[in-house]
């Protein structure tokens, strides 16, 4: 096995630093390509693992990062053209058999996807002497593995329902923005120096205050918020014909983008949704049976994809938390109702459909078997005292309620959840613009709180007008033990994870004035809808993904 660094030319003449790891021998090999802004050297162990299984493995620093010259502009077109040029370069090497799998996680998944979805029109960026048709054919990989994909500026900066992801974007830009290398702890140090940093207004000029702690400027920060177009890669994926493995975690903030990518993909697509966060790591206390060897699974899937053995279908698996059980799924955007009437968890579980993997359990806010209102049917959403995203504690009384708080009775038996959850609430705000954040927490019999689901949407409308709002809570994969209680919170803020809504109708990114908002939740018109597993179809993830 040998590893060397080469410099791969791109259409604009920039040569990108690329590590190439080859197994011993002289026979032509399929290749795996990783293009990353986070440093190719971090992938050397991964490259050796791929090579040990008979692949040529490459990791490349994207333009302007680490060992590659040039300027880096996140999510710009150069990732598409540079990726296509690199794939074409790989196919021209003597050690290549012509097969290429594009692989990546987070931003690197974006790089893999835009390369896989390159179009003939994109080849026009290659210069006057290039044949666009040849470039298109040679520059598109044969399969793609996209893990916890960060699909674009808008997808990473804003929730699908509108609110801005303040904490995550400030942390990412402080660590990686406007620099050649990375400093993962930059935001933590800045907050230690300036604890109220993320309260700075306007959000668009937060970088000026952050620069004082970092000792460097972040000129691209304000441009992050200008792009509001989302869904482009998902839409383009519907035209794809090559195989996709979409890997995500139910604790990853981009989980719904992973699911949307898989659901909309035009070629054979598989979904692997585990009990992971953005780093694809599980709880260290999780039992061994809940762990998956992702490297071995990737190799097995890549071989199946390149050999054409994958069924031309769309299916996948969801882990039921850390239970070690995986549920096969053909996810739909909305679960099938188990009944027109309110359903207790055990009722929904017993109503097994003939051919459906899940049923909907409706937990009304005004039912003794659903969620009981504790306090806060009327509450005050004050941006000067917002509900915190980093604190699961809740107020003990409702005299000065800052949220609507509800609690279920203990579960009489274990409950498996796999699929999309949603809160449908009837609400009123006395301001022209209001965010509605719904946080669902599982309380074990000792009272220990474990985050279960979260969603937030923004609504504009006449002050004082009642509205029925659907708040998507993401895709769940959990097994809840008997005795678990569900706690639901409905609030007007979720700070610092999300920027505070000023309630004035101004753009939260540019607003400098904040105002409180009086809120009302009508329990009679509100309910939580959970995707209960109606027919338990437990599977092993690798065989299911690779068939």
C-alpha positions as CSV (number, residue, x, y, z in Angstrom):
1,X,0.0,0.0,0.0
2,X,1.4,3.4,-1.0
3,X,0.3,7.0,-0.4
4,X,1.5,10.1,-2.2
5,X,0.4,13.7,-2.7
6,X,-0.3,14.9,-6.2
7,X,-1.7,18.2,-7.6
8,X,-4.7,17.8,-9.8
9,X,-5.4,20.6,-12.3
10,X,-8.8,22.2,-12.5
11,X,-10.4,24.2,-15.3
12,X,-9.2,27.6,-14.1
13,X,-5.6,26.3,-13.8
14,X,-5.5,25.8,-10.0
15,X,-3.8,22.6,-8.9
16,X,-5.5,21.0,-5.9
17,X,-3.5,19.0,-3.3
18,X,-4.7,15.4,-3.4
19,X,-3.6,12.4,-1.4
20,X,-3.7,9.1,-3.4
21,X,-3.6,5.8,-1.6
22,X,-3.2,2.7,-3.7
23,X,-3.2,-1.0,-2.6
24,X,-0.3,-3.2,-3.7
25,X,-0.5,-4.7,-7.2
26,X,-0.9,-3.4,-10.7
27,X,-4.5,-4.3,-11.7
28,X,-6.9,-1.4,-12.5
29,X,-9.0,-0.4,-9.5
30,X,-12.3,1.3,-8.8
31,X,-11.7,4.7,-7.0
32,X,-13.2,6.5,-4.1
33,X,-13.0,10.4,-4.1
34,X,-13.4,12.6,-1.1
35,X,-13.2,16.4,-1.6
36,X,-13.1,18.4,1.6
37,X,-12.5,21.8,3.1
38,X,-11.6,20.3,6.5
39,X,-8.1,19.0,5.6
40,X,-7.3,15.9,3.5
41,X,-4.8,14.7,6.1
42,X,-7.7,13.9,8.5
43,X,-8.8,11.2,6.0
44,X,-5.6,9.2,5.8
45,X,-6.8,6.3,8.0
46,X,-10.0,6.2,5.9
47,X,-8.0,6.1,2.7
48,X,-6.0,3.2,3.9
49,X,-9.1,1.4,4.9
50,X,-10.6,1.8,1.4
51,X,-7.3,0.7,-0.1
52,X,-7.3,-2.4,2.1
53,X,-10.6,-3.4,0.4
54,X,-9.2,-3.0,-3.1
55,X,-10.1,0.6,-3.9
56,X,-7.9,3.5,-5.0
57,X,-8.7,6.1,-2.4
58,X,-8.3,9.9,-2.9
59,X,-8.8,12.9,-0.5
60,X,-8.5,16.4,-1.9
61,X,-8.4,19.8,-0.3
62,X,-10.9,22.0,-2.1
63,X,-9.7,25.2,-3.7
64,X,-8.4,27.8,-1.2
65,X,-8.2,25.4,1.8
66,X,-5.3,23.8,3.5
67,X,-2.8,22.5,0.9
68,X,-4.7,23.9,-2.2
69,X,-4.1,27.4,-3.5
70,X,-6.8,29.8,-4.6
71,X,-9.7,31.4,-2.8
72,X,-12.5,29.4,-1.2
73,X,-16.1,30.6,-1.7
74,X,-18.3,28.1,0.2
75,X,-21.1,26.5,-1.9
76,X,-20.1,28.2,-5.2
77,X,-19.9,26.7,-8.6
78,X,-16.2,25.9,-8.4
79,X,-17.0,22.8,-6.3
80,X,-18.9,21.4,-9.2
81,X,-16.4,22.1,-11.9
82,X,-13.4,21.2,-9.7
83,X,-15.0,17.9,-8.7
84,X,-15.9,17.0,-12.3
85,X,-12.3,17.8,-13.4
86,X,-10.9,15.5,-10.6
87,X,-13.2,12.6,-11.5
88,X,-12.1,12.9,-15.2
89,X,-8.4,13.0,-14.0
90,X,-9.0,9.8,-11.9
91,X,-10.4,8.0,-14.9
92,X,-7.4,8.9,-17.0
93,X,-4.9,7.3,-14.6
94,X,-3.2,3.9,-15.4
95,X,-4.4,2.5,-12.0
96,X,-8.1,3.3,-12.6
97,X,-10.6,0.9,-14.1
98,X,-12.9,3.9,-14.8
99,X,-15.3,3.5,-11.9
100,X,-15.5,6.3,-9.3
101,X,-17.6,6.6,-6.1
102,X,-17.9,10.2,-4.8
103,X,-18.0,10.2,-1.0
104,X,-18.3,12.9,1.6
105,X,-19.8,14.0,4.9
106,X,-21.3,17.5,5.7
107,X,-19.7,20.0,3.3
108,X,-17.8,17.2,1.6
109,X,-21.2,15.5,0.9
110,X,-22.2,18.7,-0.9
111,X,-19.0,18.4,-3.0
112,X,-19.8,14.8,-3.9
113,X,-23.4,15.7,-4.8
114,X,-22.7,18.6,-7.0
115,X,-20.1,16.5,-8.8
116,X,-22.6,13.7,-9.2
117,X,-25.3,16.1,-10.5
118,X,-23.1,18.0,-13.0
119,X,-24.9,18.9,-16.2
120,X,-23.7,19.3,-19.7
121,X,-24.2,23.1,-19.3
122,X,-21.8,23.1,-16.4
123,X,-19.1,21.8,-18.7
124,X,-19.1,25.2,-20.5
125,X,-16.9,26.5,-17.6
126,X,-14.0,24.3,-18.7
127,X,-12.7,26.6,-21.4
128,X,-12.9,27.0,-25.1
129,X,-10.8,23.9,-26.1
130,X,-12.8,21.4,-24.0
131,X,-15.5,19.3,-25.4
132,X,-18.5,19.8,-23.0
133,X,-19.9,16.3,-23.9
134,X,-16.7,14.5,-23.1
135,X,-16.2,16.5,-19.9
136,X,-19.7,15.7,-18.8
137,X,-19.4,12.0,-19.4
138,X,-15.9,11.7,-17.8
139,X,-16.6,14.1,-14.9
140,X,-19.6,12.4,-13.4
141,X,-19.0,9.6,-10.9
142,X,-20.8,6.2,-11.0
143,X,-22.2,6.4,-7.4
144,X,-22.3,8.7,-4.5
145,X,-22.3,8.3,-0.7
146,X,-23.6,11.5,1.0
147,X,-23.4,11.5,4.8
148,X,-25.1,14.3,6.9
149,X,-25.2,16.4,3.8
150,X,-25.0,20.2,4.1
151,X,-26.9,21.1,0.9
152,X,-26.2,24.8,0.5
153,X,-26.0,28.2,2.1
154,X,-29.7,28.5,2.7
155,X,-30.1,25.0,3.9
156,X,-27.4,25.4,6.5
157,X,-28.3,29.0,7.5
158,X,-32.1,28.7,7.9
159,X,-34.6,26.1,9.0
160,X,-37.1,25.0,6.3
161,X,-39.7,27.1,8.2
162,X,-37.6,30.2,8.1
163,X,-35.8,30.9,11.4
164,X,-32.1,31.5,11.3
165,X,-29.6,29.0,12.7
166,X,-27.5,31.4,14.7
167,X,-25.4,29.2,16.9
168,X,-24.4,26.7,14.2
169,X,-23.6,29.3,11.6
170,X,-21.6,31.5,14.0
171,X,-19.6,28.5,15.1
172,X,-19.0,27.3,11.6
173,X,-18.0,30.7,10.2
174,X,-15.7,31.4,13.2
175,X,-14.0,28.0,12.7
176,X,-13.7,27.9,8.9
177,X,-14.9,31.1,7.3
178,X,-12.5,33.4,5.5
179,X,-9.4,31.4,6.3
180,X,-7.2,28.7,4.8
181,X,-7.3,26.3,7.8
182,X,-9.7,25.6,10.7
183,X,-10.0,26.5,14.3
184,X,-12.8,24.4,15.8
185,X,-12.8,26.1,19.2
186,X,-12.9,29.6,17.9
187,X,-16.5,30.4,18.9
188,X,-16.1,28.8,22.4
189,X,-13.1,31.0,23.1
190,X,-15.0,34.1,21.8
191,X,-17.9,33.3,24.1
192,X,-15.6,32.9,27.0
193,X,-14.3,36.4,26.4
194,X,-17.7,37.8,25.5
195,X,-20.6,35.8,26.9
196,X,-23.3,38.0,25.3
197,X,-21.7,37.8,21.9
198,X,-24.7,36.1,20.2
199,X,-27.1,38.7,21.5
200,X,-25.5,41.3,19.3
201,X,-27.8,43.2,16.9
202,X,-28.1,43.3,14.1
203,X,-27.2,39.7,13.4
204,X,-25.8,40.8,10.0
205,X,-23.0,42.7,11.8
206,X,-22.3,40.1,14.4
207,X,-19.0,39.3,12.7
208,X,-17.7,42.8,13.5
209,X,-18.0,42.0,17.2
210,X,-16.7,38.4,16.7
211,X,-13.7,39.7,14.9
212,X,-12.5,41.5,18.1
213,X,-12.2,38.1,19.8
214,X,-10.9,36.2,16.8
215,X,-8.3,38.7,15.8
216,X,-9.3,38.5,12.2
217,X,-12.1,39.7,9.9
218,X,-15.1,37.7,8.6
219,X,-16.0,39.7,5.5
220,X,-18.2,36.9,4.0
221,X,-20.5,36.7,7.1
222,X,-23.2,39.2,5.9
223,X,-23.4,37.5,2.5
224,X,-24.4,34.2,4.2
225,X,-27.8,35.6,4.9
226,X,-28.5,37.0,1.4
227,X,-29.3,33.7,-0.2
228,X,-32.9,32.4,0.4
229,X,-33.3,29.8,-2.3
230,X,-33.4,26.3,-1.0
231,X,-34.0,22.8,-2.4
232,X,-31.9,23.2,-5.6
233,X,-29.9,20.0,-5.1
234,X,-32.9,18.0,-4.0
235,X,-34.7,19.0,-7.1
236,X,-31.7,18.3,-9.3
237,X,-31.4,14.9,-7.7
238,X,-34.7,13.9,-9.1
239,X,-33.0,13.8,-12.5
240,X,-30.2,11.5,-11.3
241,X,-29.8,7.9,-12.5
242,X,-26.8,6.8,-10.5
243,X,-27.1,5.1,-7.1
244,X,-27.2,7.1,-3.9
245,X,-26.5,6.1,-0.3
246,X,-27.8,8.9,2.0
247,X,-26.5,8.6,5.6
248,X,-27.9,10.7,8.4
249,X,-28.6,10.8,12.1
250,X,-31.8,11.5,13.9
251,X,-29.9,13.9,16.1
252,X,-28.3,15.7,13.2
253,X,-29.7,19.2,12.4
254,X,-29.6,18.4,8.7
255,X,-31.5,15.1,9.1
256,X,-34.5,16.3,7.1
257,X,-32.3,17.4,4.2
258,X,-30.8,13.9,4.2
259,X,-34.3,12.4,4.1
260,X,-35.5,14.8,1.4
261,X,-32.5,14.0,-0.7
262,X,-33.1,10.3,-0.5
263,X,-36.9,10.7,-1.1
264,X,-36.4,12.8,-4.2
265,X,-33.5,10.9,-5.8
266,X,-34.2,9.6,-9.3
267,X,-31.8,6.6,-9.3
268,X,-31.6,3.7,-6.9
269,X,-31.4,5.3,-3.4
270,X,-30.9,4.0,0.1
271,X,-31.3,5.7,3.4
272,X,-29.4,4.8,6.6
273,X,-30.6,6.9,9.5
274,X,-28.9,6.1,12.7
275,X,-29.0,7.4,16.3
276,X,-26.2,9.9,15.5
277,X,-25.5,13.6,15.5
278,X,-23.6,15.5,12.8
279,X,-20.4,13.7,13.5
280,X,-22.0,10.3,13.0
281,X,-21.2,9.3,16.5
282,X,-23.6,7.6,19.0
283,X,-23.9,8.0,22.7
284,X,-20.7,6.5,24.3
285,X,-23.0,4.7,26.7
286,X,-24.9,3.0,24.0
287,X,-24.7,-0.8,24.0
288,X,-22.4,-2.5,21.5
289,X,-25.4,-3.9,19.6
290,X,-26.4,-0.3,18.7
291,X,-23.2,0.4,16.9
292,X,-22.6,0.1,13.1
293,X,-19.3,-0.3,11.3
294,X,-20.0,2.4,8.7
295,X,-16.7,1.8,6.9
296,X,-17.5,-1.8,6.2
297,X,-21.1,-0.9,5.2
298,X,-19.8,1.8,2.8
299,X,-17.4,-0.7,1.1
300,X,-20.2,-3.3,0.7
301,X,-22.6,-0.8,-0.7
302,X,-20.1,0.7,-3.1
303,X,-19.4,-2.8,-4.5
304,X,-23.1,-3.5,-4.9
305,X,-23.6,-0.1,-6.6
306,X,-20.7,-0.4,-9.0
307,X,-21.7,-4.0,-10.0
308,X,-25.3,-3.0,-10.7
309,X,-26.7,-5.3,-8.0
310,X,-28.9,-2.6,-6.3
311,X,-32.6,-2.9,-6.9
312,X,-33.9,0.2,-8.8
313,X,-36.0,1.2,-5.8
314,X,-36.0,3.7,-2.9
315,X,-35.8,2.2,0.6
316,X,-33.8,2.3,3.8
317,X,-33.6,1.8,7.5
318,X,-34.0,3.8,10.7
319,X,-32.4,3.0,14.0
320,X,-34.8,2.9,16.9
321,X,-32.5,4.9,19.1
322,X,-29.8,3.0,20.9
323,X,-32.0,-0.2,21.2
324,X,-29.9,-2.0,18.5
325,X,-33.1,-2.5,16.4
326,X,-33.5,-1.1,12.9
327,X,-36.8,-0.6,11.2
328,X,-37.1,-0.8,7.4
329,X,-38.9,2.1,5.9
330,X,-40.4,3.6,2.8
331,X,-40.9,7.1,4.3
332,X,-43.8,9.2,3.3
333,X,-44.1,12.9,4.0
334,X,-47.1,12.4,6.3
335,X,-47.8,9.3,8.3
336,X,-51.1,7.4,7.7
337,X,-53.7,8.1,10.3
338,X,-54.3,5.1,12.6
339,X,-57.9,6.3,13.2
340,X,-60.0,9.4,12.8
341,X,-60.4,9.4,16.6
342,X,-57.7,10.2,19.2
343,X,-55.4,7.2,19.6
344,X,-53.5,6.2,22.7
345,X,-49.9,4.8,22.0
346,X,-51.0,1.2,22.6
347,X,-54.1,1.6,20.3
348,X,-52.0,2.9,17.4
349,X,-49.5,0.0,17.9
350,X,-52.2,-2.6,17.7
351,X,-53.8,-1.2,14.5
352,X,-51.4,-2.9,12.1
353,X,-51.9,-2.0,8.5
354,X,-51.7,-4.7,5.9
355,X,-48.8,-3.1,4.0
356,X,-47.7,0.0,5.8
357,X,-44.7,0.2,8.3
358,X,-46.1,3.0,10.4
359,X,-49.3,4.5,11.7
360,X,-50.0,7.9,13.2
361,X,-50.7,8.3,16.9
362,X,-52.6,11.6,17.6
363,X,-52.0,13.1,21.1
364,X,-54.6,15.8,21.7
365,X,-53.8,18.7,24.0
366,X,-57.2,18.4,25.6
367,X,-57.3,14.7,26.2
368,X,-56.4,12.8,29.4
369,X,-54.7,10.1,27.2
370,X,-52.8,12.7,25.2
371,X,-50.9,15.8,26.5
372,X,-52.3,17.6,29.6
373,X,-51.8,21.3,29.7
374,X,-49.8,22.3,32.8
375,X,-49.7,26.0,32.2
376,X,-49.0,28.6,29.5
377,X,-52.1,28.6,27.3
378,X,-51.3,32.3,27.4
379,X,-47.6,33.2,27.6
380,X,-45.2,36.1,26.8
381,X,-42.5,35.6,24.3
382,X,-39.9,38.2,25.3
383,X,-36.7,38.3,23.2
384,X,-34.9,39.9,26.1
385,X,-35.6,36.7,28.1
386,X,-35.9,34.0,25.4
387,X,-36.5,30.3,26.0
388,X,-33.0,28.8,25.8
389,X,-32.1,26.1,23.4
390,X,-29.2,24.9,25.7
391,X,-31.3,24.4,28.8
392,X,-33.9,21.6,29.2
393,X,-35.1,22.9,32.5
394,X,-38.7,24.3,32.5
395,X,-40.4,26.8,34.9
396,X,-42.2,25.2,37.8
397,X,-45.2,27.6,37.7
398,X,-47.1,29.5,35.2
399,X,-47.5,32.9,36.9
400,X,-45.0,34.4,34.5
401,X,-45.2,31.8,31.7
402,X,-42.7,32.1,28.9
403,X,-44.0,29.0,27.1
404,X,-46.9,26.6,26.9
405,X,-46.1,23.4,28.8
406,X,-47.8,20.1,28.4
407,X,-47.2,16.6,29.8
408,X,-48.4,13.1,28.9
409,X,-49.2,10.2,31.3
410,X,-46.6,7.5,31.6
411,X,-46.5,5.0,28.7
412,X,-48.1,1.8,29.7
413,X,-45.8,-0.2,27.4
414,X,-42.8,0.4,25.2
415,X,-43.4,2.5,22.1
416,X,-41.4,2.4,18.8
417,X,-41.3,5.6,16.7
418,X,-40.1,5.6,13.1
419,X,-41.0,8.4,10.7
420,X,-42.1,12.0,10.4
421,X,-43.6,13.7,13.4
422,X,-45.5,17.0,13.4
423,X,-47.3,19.3,15.9
424,X,-50.5,20.9,14.6
425,X,-51.4,23.9,16.8
426,X,-54.1,26.5,16.9
427,X,-52.3,29.7,18.0
428,X,-52.5,33.5,18.2
429,X,-49.9,36.2,18.4
430,X,-50.4,39.9,18.9
431,X,-47.5,40.8,16.6
432,X,-47.2,40.8,12.8
433,X,-44.4,38.2,12.8
434,X,-43.9,35.3,15.2
435,X,-41.8,32.2,15.5
436,X,-43.4,29.1,16.9
437,X,-40.9,26.6,18.4
438,X,-42.0,23.1,19.6
439,X,-39.7,21.0,21.7
440,X,-40.5,17.5,22.6
441,X,-38.6,15.8,25.5
442,X,-38.8,12.2,26.8
443,X,-38.8,12.0,30.6
444,X,-37.8,8.6,32.0
445,X,-39.4,7.3,35.2
446,X,-36.8,9.1,37.3
447,X,-37.5,12.4,35.5
448,X,-34.3,12.5,33.5
449,X,-34.9,14.6,30.3
450,X,-33.7,13.4,26.9
451,X,-34.4,15.5,23.8
452,X,-36.7,13.7,21.4
453,X,-37.8,16.2,18.7
454,X,-37.8,19.8,17.8
455,X,-39.2,22.1,15.1
456,X,-39.6,25.8,14.5
457,X,-41.6,27.8,11.9
458,X,-42.1,31.5,11.2
459,X,-45.5,33.0,10.5
460,X,-46.5,36.4,9.4
461,X,-50.1,37.6,9.5
462,X,-52.5,40.2,11.0
463,X,-51.9,40.6,14.8
464,X,-54.5,38.8,16.9
465,X,-55.6,36.4,14.1
466,X,-55.9,32.8,15.1
467,X,-54.1,30.4,12.8
468,X,-53.7,26.6,12.5
469,X,-50.0,25.9,12.1
470,X,-48.1,22.7,11.3
471,X,-44.7,22.5,12.9
472,X,-42.6,19.6,11.4
473,X,-40.6,17.9,14.2
474,X,-38.3,15.9,12.0
475,X,-37.9,12.2,11.4
476,X,-37.9,10.2,14.6
477,X,-36.3,6.9,15.3
478,X,-36.7,5.9,19.0
479,X,-37.8,3.1,21.3
480,X,-39.4,4.7,24.4
481,X,-39.6,2.4,27.4
482,X,-42.7,1.9,29.5
483,X,-43.1,4.6,32.1
484,X,-41.8,7.3,29.8
485,X,-43.6,10.6,29.8
486,X,-43.6,13.1,26.9
487,X,-43.2,16.8,27.6
488,X,-44.0,19.3,25.0
489,X,-43.1,23.0,25.1
490,X,-44.4,25.6,22.7
491,X,-42.4,28.9,22.8
492,X,-41.6,32.0,20.8
493,X,-37.8,31.6,20.8
494,X,-35.1,28.9,20.8
495,X,-32.0,31.0,21.5
496,X,-29.1,30.8,20.9
497,X,-29.6,28.0,18.5
498,X,-31.9,30.3,16.5
499,X,-31.8,34.1,16.1
500,X,-34.5,36.0,18.1
501,X,-37.5,37.1,16.2
502,X,-37.9,40.9,16.9
503,X,-41.7,40.7,16.5
504,X,-41.7,44.0,14.6
505,X,-42.0,42.5,11.1
506,X,-38.4,43.4,10.4
507,X,-35.9,40.9,9.1
508,X,-34.3,39.2,12.1
509,X,-30.9,39.5,10.4
510,X,-31.0,43.3,10.1
511,X,-33.3,44.3,13.0
512,X,-31.9,46.3,15.8
513,X,-35.1,46.7,17.9
514,X,-36.9,43.9,19.8
515,X,-40.4,43.7,21.2
516,X,-42.3,41.2,23.3
517,X,-45.1,39.1,21.9
518,X,-48.2,37.9,23.7
519,X,-49.2,34.4,22.6
520,X,-52.2,32.1,23.0
521,X,-52.4,28.3,22.4
522,X,-55.8,26.8,22.1
523,X,-55.6,23.2,23.4
524,X,-58.9,22.2,21.7
525,X,-57.5,22.7,18.3
526,X,-54.0,21.3,18.9
527,X,-52.4,17.9,18.8
528,X,-49.1,16.1,18.5
529,X,-48.9,13.5,15.7
530,X,-46.3,10.7,16.2
531,X,-45.3,8.0,13.8
532,X,-45.8,4.8,15.7
533,X,-44.4,1.6,14.3
534,X,-47.5,-0.5,13.6
535,X,-45.8,-3.5,12.1
536,X,-42.4,-4.3,13.6
537,X,-40.1,-5.1,10.7
538,X,-36.7,-5.3,12.3
539,X,-33.8,-5.8,9.9
540,X,-30.0,-5.8,9.8
541,X,-28.9,-2.5,8.2
542,X,-26.2,-3.7,5.9
543,X,-28.2,-6.4,4.0
544,X,-31.2,-4.0,3.7
545,X,-29.0,-1.1,2.4
546,X,-27.1,-3.3,-0.1
547,X,-30.0,-5.3,-1.7
